[in-house]
Amino acid sequence: MKLTAEQRIMRSHIQMMKHPETALYSGVFMLGTTEVIDAAVTAYTDGVNKKYGRTFLDSLSDMEVSGLVLHENLHIVFRHLLHNRDLFEEDQALANAAADYVVNDVIVNLKDKNLCALPKGALVDDKYHNKNMREVYRLLKQEKDQRKKQSQGQGQGQGQNGNGASQDPLDGYSFDQHDTKGQAPMNAEEAKALDTKIDRALREGALLAGRLGHKMPRAIKDLLEPKTRWQDELREFMTSTMVGKDEMTWKKFNRRLLPNDIYMPSVENEAVGELILACDTSGSISNEQITEFATEMLSICSTVTPELIRVLWWDTSVHSEQLFRSDKYHALAEMLKPEGGGGTRVGCVAEYVNVRKLRPECVIVFTDGYVEPEVKWDLNVPTLWLVTRNKGWTPPTGRKVVFGD
């Protein structure tokens, strides 16, 4: 007897929950609702619930049904809609493609090739292996911008088809729908609650997968690492290292006590000194990341006000510096002028500081983490490293925080 679409999905769930490579996702399969609908759609998720088009399911083999089911649930595992709504609002097709490249990379790298298969038209590319959605989106956007420039450079019409439409291969792409409109934006508490629910479901699945002897994919292992918001780490570092020093002085008496003929020294607060922000411009740091970082710095500087912020732009050497005093902090993000774009040698920052005999209160290094094998860092000041990509890199000294997702 022919199984219904609902029965085929249930069978896929059971098969994958019993399999060592996909038991990890058992808890996520059970999250939200799973529904087959009579509409002209392939499948979609709003970040927790899953819906599948009946006609599309009927056109798929059993392995492709499992591939589609795993595809939708992996969007939930990676919190693609929960944490990347801004990308979907900026460019829906590009965000759809970036999210699909990420989940399809996990599926095609399953060792058991008889477990599931991707339906025709699914996006797969080895160059996006083990990358997250924001990284893939940024690369796709760069490629799209390059195609646009080439089209404009070739002259009107040459970069378009006969109807004047763009030849961009991702324009209008939608293998499945990522339903950002079907679910209203969550407030911070709701988002945190869903994040916790997904994390718990994934950890429960990890216990089952461990009993079955399966090793977790690196991308999933990263998800289960303890998370600390980089903004919180940055703020704590700043407030703990850049504080004014209270000194007692007899040059001025405590005016609150003078009316009572009590002569006591007053407290004089020494100004907070210099902060150095050393920004990597080796090519993998996006302008959006720099702006996000600078914006966060502004909010901190309103509480902890260093006398001077010195921004250093470096790749293999320090190309330039910008100085901002407290009356200019409000314009810091808009006035940044990155320079560089070559290789990466972070030791040049320590050399620059020492040669010029700078005396900062602390140093914050913003880098992708792909630096020279042996970093020479001869600075005896507190250092915070905000690392965007190479999460496994260990800095020579100071504290490391992973920037971004």
N, C-alpha and C positions, 0 to 999 in steps of 0.2 A: 504494500500500500504506500502511495506517495505521501511523504511527510509535508505538513504545512510549513509555511515560512517560520511561524513561531516555534514549531518543533525543531526545525533545522538550527535555529539560533540556540535553543536550549541544548541541543546535542553538541553544538560547538563549544558552548560554555563548559559542559561536563568533560568533554575530551581535553580541553585546554587546562582545566582545573586539576586534572589527573596527570598531566604531562609535566616532567621535571622542568622544562624550559619556560612554561607559561603558567605554572601553578602560582608563581609570584604575583599574578594579576587576579587571583581568585576573589579577593575582597573587593577589588574595584569592579569586577563583573557584577557584583551584587549591589553596588551603590546605585541610588536613583532608580529610575524606571527604564525598562526595555520594552519598546513597543514597535509593532509592524503597522505601517499606515498605508492606506490606499491612495497614495499621491505620487505624482511624477517626480520623485526624488530618489537619489541613491541612498544616502544615509546622512544623519547629522547628530550633533550633540550640542547642548547648551552649557557644557562644562561639568555636568553630573548625570543628566538623563540622556538616553540614546534612543533614536528613532530610525527605522529602516524602511525603505520603500519596497512594498510587496513585489511589484513588477520587476524591479532591479534584482532583488534576491532570487526570484524565480529564474533569472537568466544566468545565475552563477553556479559553478560547480561546488561541491561540498567543501573542498579546500579553499575556494575563493570566499565562501560564506564565512569560514573561520578567519580568513585574512581580513575581511571587512570588519568583523566583530572585534578582532584584536586591534585593528586600526582605530576604530572609534574609542575604545577603552584606553588606548595609549594616549590619546589627546587629553583624557581626564588625568591619567597618571602624571603627565608632564605639566598639568595645570595650564594648558595653552590658552584657554579662554579666561581663566581666572586672573592670570598675571600679564596678559598681553593684549588686553582690550584696546589699548592705544594704537597698536600696530594694525589691528583689524579696521579701526576707524580711519587710519591714515591711508591704507591701501589694502582693500579687502582681498583682491586676487593675490597680491604678493604675500600677504600674511597667510592666506590659505595654503599657498605653495610651500612657504617656509615650514609651517606646522606639519604638512604632509611629508616633506623630505625627512624630518626628524623621526616621525613614527615609522615610516616605511623603512628607514635605515635599520631600526631594531628588528623589524619583521624579516627582511631579507638576510639578516645575519644570524637567524636561528639555525642551529646546526641540523636539526631534523627537517629536511626539505619536504617531507611527506605530511607535515603537520598542517600547514596552511600556505596559501598563495595569494598574492595581490591580484585584484581584478585588473583587467586591461585599462590602461590610461593612468595608472598610479605613477607618481613621480619618484624616481630613485636615482641617486648620484653618489658615488663613493666619496667625492670630495667633501660631502657634508657629514661624513662618518663621525659620530660622537660629538657633534656640535649641537648647541641648543638653538631654540627657535629664533632668538634675537640675533645670534651670530649669523644664522642662515639668512634671515631677513635682510641684515645689513649687506651681506654679500650679493644677494639678489638685487637689492636696490642700487648698489654700485654698478652692477652689470646693466641694469635697466637704464640708468643715467648715461652710461657710456654708449649704449645703443642709440639713445636719444640724441646725444651730441654728434655721433657719426651720421645719423640720419639728417640732422640739420646741416652738417658739413658737406654732405653730398648734394645738397640743393633740394628744392621743393619737389616732392613726388618720388625721388629716387629711393628714399627710405621707407616708402609706403607701398601698399598693394594698389591694384588698379582702381579701387574704390576710394582711395585716399585714407584707408584705415592703417593703423600701426601694425607692423609685422612682429611686434613683441610677442614671443611664444607664450608668455604667461598672462597676457591680457584676457580677462574673462575666465581665467582658470578656476574650476570648481569641481574637483573629483567628488568631494562630499561637502556639505555645508557646515560651517562653524557658526552656530547660531548666537551671535552676540546681541541680536535684537530680541530674541525670544526670552531673554532673561534680563531683567532690569539690573543696572549696576549695583553691586553690593556695597554696603558701608564697610568700614574697617573690621567691625566685629563679625559681620556675616562672612566676609572673605576669610578671616582667620579661622572661623569655625569650620568652613568647608575645607580649607587647607589642612586643618588638623584631622578631619574625617578621612580625607584621601590618604594622608600620611599613615593614619592608623590602619586603614584597609591594606595599604601596601606593605606595612610591617607584618601584618598577620599573614599575608601571602608569602612574605619572605621566610617566615618560620616554616611554612609548609614546603616551600621550595628547598629550604635547607635540609629538611628531613629526607627529601627525595634526592639529595646529593647534587643539586644544581648550584653553580656559581653565578652570581648576579652579573648582568651586563654593567659596564662601567657607568653608562648614562644613568642607570637606575641606582647604582651605588651612591653616586653623587647626590641624588635626591634624598637619600636616607641619612646623609651626614647631618650632624647637628647644625642648625642654622642660627646665625647671628646677623642682624641687620647691620650692614656696613655703616649706615648713618649713625646708629647707636654707638658703634665702636669708635667712629671718628669723633663724635661729640664727647665721649668719655675720655678719649686720649687728649683732646684739646683742653678740656676743663681740668684734667689732672696734671698736665704739664705746663700750661700757660696760665698761671695764676699770679696775681700781684703778691708781693711780699710785704706783709705788715711789719713795720718797724716802729719802735717806741722812740720818740724824740722829745728832748727838753727844750728845743727851740721854740716850741709852741705849747702853752698849757692847755689842758683839757677844759674847754670853755663851759661845758655843762656843770663842772664842779666849782668853777671860780666864784659864783654867787654865794657859795657856802664857805668861802675862804679856804678851800682845799686846792692845793697846787700839785697837780699830777701831770705827767707827760701825756701828750696826745699821740694818737696812732696815725702814722703817715704811710700811705699805701704807695709802694713803688710801682711805676708803670710796667705793664707787661711788655716784654721785649719783641724781638723779631721772629717771625715765622717764615720758614722757607717751604714753598710748594714746588717740588721738582716733577715736571710733567713729561712723560715719555711721548715723543712724537715720531716713533719709528715706523708708523704706518698702520698698525693694527688698532690704535686708539681712535675712536670716532669722535667727531666734533660734538655729537649728542652726549657722549659720555663725559667729555670735558665740561660741557655746559651744565650737566646734571651735578657733577662734582663741585663746580664753582658755585652753583646755586645753593647747595647744602652748606658750603663754606660761609656764604653770606649770613645764613641764619645763625651759625655758630658765632661768627664775629660780632653779632649784635649782643651776645652775652659775654664772650671773652674777646676783648678788643686789644690785639697786639698793636704796638706802636707802628709796626711796618710788616707788610706781607711782601715777600720777594718771590716772584714766580720765575722759575728757571725752565727753559725749553731745551730739551736735550734728546739726542739719539746716540751717536758715538762720541759726541762732545756737546758742551753747552753752547747753543747757538745765540741765545739772547736772554735777557732778563727784563722783567717788568716790576716796578715798585709801586705799591699802593699803600698810602697812609689812611688813617681811620676815616678822614673826610671823603675818601674816594671808594670806600668799600661797596657802597650802594651800586656802583657802576662796574664792579669787578668783572662780572660775567660777560657784559657787553664789550669790555675793553681788552679782553684777552686776545693775543695775537700769536698763535702757535707758529713755531719755525722748526724745520727739520724734515724728516721723512726718510732717513737712511737706515743704517743698521741699528744695533742696540748695545751700548756699553754703559751701564749705570754707574760704574766706578768714576766716570768723568764728573759726576755731581760732587762727590767727596773731594776730588782734586780741585774743582772750581772753588768750593767753599774754603779749602785750606790755603790755596794760593792767594786768595783775596782776604784771608784772615777774617772771614765773617764769623759772627758769634750769635747764631740763632738760639732761641729757646728750645726749638724742636724742628724736625724736618719731616715732611709728609711726601712720600714718593708715590707717584701715580704711574703704574707701569703694567704692561701685559705679562710680565714675568719671564719672557723669553730673552734672557740676558746672557752675558758671558759666563762660562763655567765656574770661574773663581772670581768672585767680586771682592775688590779691595775697597773697604769702607772704613777709612780712618777718621771717623767722626765720633767724638765722645758726647753726643747729645741724643735725647730720646728720638727715635725714628719709628714712624708708622708707614707700612707698605700697603698700598691699596692695589691689589693684583686683579686684573680683569680676565685673564685667560688661563695661564699656566698655574692651575691651582695646586699642583704638587711641588712647586718650587719653594725652596726654603731660603729666606733672606739671610745675609751674614750676621745681622743683629736686629734688635727691635722687634716689633709686633707686626704680624701679617694679617690682613683682612681681605677676603674675597669681595671684589666690587661687583655689583649687579645681581643677576639672578642666581 
